[in-house]
Amino acid sequence: VRVFAPCPHSQSCPLDKLDIVCKFQQTYHHSKPLNNHRVYTEPYSYIILHKPSTRSEFTEHTAAWPRAVHHVMKRGKHCICQVCCHDGKLTRVIFSKGKT
């Protein structure tokens, strides 16, 4: 069994050095308001484990994909993503309409 996500590698986590936990946030509307609040934001983390099989072409192909480790920062006409790459390093990737 190996970790498939959120880590695209089997090395030590680069976020440990920064004392950051790999987590995300989700906002939701509660059906029964508590303390007059209907909208809540909860942090969460996840892990996906992969059990090797004879059909490993899927995991070999997708193992090189970087994984987002922080929420996407939307700025004007571009977005900034902090991703963890297959080599175990953190990288910032910028997506814009001009760079397609």
C-alpha positions in Angstrom: 0.0 0.0 0.0 1.3 3.4 -0.9 0.0 7.0 -0.4 -1.6 8.1 -3.7 -2.9 11.6 -2.6 -2.5 14.3 -1.6 1.2 13.4 -1.8 2.6 12.5 -5.3 5.8 11.1 -3.8 7.0 8.8 -1.0 9.5 11.3 0.5 9.2 13.3 3.6 6.6 16.1 3.5 8.0 19.5 2.5 5.3 21.2 4.5 6.7 19.7 7.8 9.7 22.1 7.5 7.2 25.0 7.3 5.1 23.7 10.2 2.1 23.6 8.0 -0.6 20.9 7.8 -1.8 19.9 4.4 -5.5 21.0 4.7 -8.3 22.6 2.9 -11.5 24.5 3.8 -15.0 24.0 2.8 -17.9 26.4 3.4 -21.4 25.1 3.8 -24.9 26.3 4.8 -26.3 24.6 7.9 -30.0 23.8 7.6 -30.7 24.6 11.3 -28.9 27.8 12.3 -26.8 27.7 15.4 -26.3 31.0 17.3 -27.9 32.8 14.3 -25.2 31.6 12.0 -26.1 29.7 8.8 -22.8 29.7 7.0 -19.8 27.7 8.4 -16.3 26.9 7.2 -14.6 23.7 8.3 -11.0 22.6 7.7 -10.4 19.1 6.5 -7.6 16.9 5.3 -7.6 13.7 3.4 -5.5 10.7 2.4 -5.9 8.3 -0.5 -4.1 5.0 -0.3 -3.4 2.8 -3.3 -3.2 -1.0 -3.2 -1.0 -2.1 -6.1 -2.6 -4.4 -8.7 -1.6 -5.8 -12.1 -3.1 -2.7 -13.8 -0.5 -0.2 -12.6 -0.5 2.0 -15.8 -3.1 4.3 -14.3 -1.0 5.0 -11.2 2.3 5.3 -13.1 0.7 7.9 -15.4 -0.9 10.0 -12.7 1.9 9.7 -10.1 3.8 12.5 -11.8 0.9 14.9 -11.5 1.4 17.6 -8.9 -1.1 17.9 -6.1 -2.6 21.1 -4.8 -1.7 21.6 -1.1 -3.3 24.9 -0.4 -6.4 26.8 -1.6 -6.1 28.5 -5.0 -5.4 32.2 -4.8 -7.5 34.1 -7.4 -5.9 37.4 -8.5 -7.3 39.6 -11.2 -6.7 37.6 -14.4 -4.6 34.8 -13.0 -4.7 32.1 -10.3 -1.8 30.9 -8.1 -1.6 27.3 -6.9 0.9 25.9 -4.5 1.5 22.3 -5.5 3.6 19.4 -4.2 5.5 17.8 -7.1 6.6 14.2 -7.6 10.2 15.1 -6.6 9.0 16.1 -3.1 9.3 19.9 -3.6 6.8 22.7 -3.2 6.2 24.8 -6.3 4.0 27.7 -7.1 2.2 27.5 -10.5 0.5 30.5 -12.1 -2.4 30.0 -14.5 -3.6 32.9 -16.6 -5.7 33.4 -19.7 -2.7 34.5 -21.6 -0.8 31.3 -20.7 -2.9 28.4 -22.1 
